Amino acid sequence: MSLVAALVQAGAAVAQVDSEAVFARARAVNLARMHAERLNGGLSGYRAAACMHRTGSTDCLIGEDGEGYTFRFRGGPPGWEQEVPPVPTVESVVTIALDGRSVVAVPYNGPLVPDDEPAAAGDS
């Protein structure tokens, strides 16, 4: 195989890995949001923050490691983000596998945690 052909093949492999990572992160955001919706009573009584509804957004992503993607986000009753000021009632921390297909852990799902404190495991 020529050097040019090898470089083209390697570039295609890298592009495939990058696009899979993008899709996995999008799946992870969706799964984390949907899991929090189930934990907090369903869509009739709970809505996750807008950052969990934007494809490709990393606003709520607080960690990415060998365990998966960890998201921290707030939520509340339908319409909470339209209130002035917004008044969330629940905070969730959810870790999703790197492939975006399964929930690894829910370290926290409960009352709001002040911004300067980490949401701790076992507080829910």
Secondary structure, DSSP 8 states (H G I E B T S, - for coil): --HHHHHHHHHHHHHHHHHHHHHHHHHHHHHHHHHHHHHTT-TTT-EE-GGGTSTT--TTEEEEETTEEEEEEEEESTTGGGSSS----EEEEEEE-TTSSSEEEEEEEES---TTS---TT--
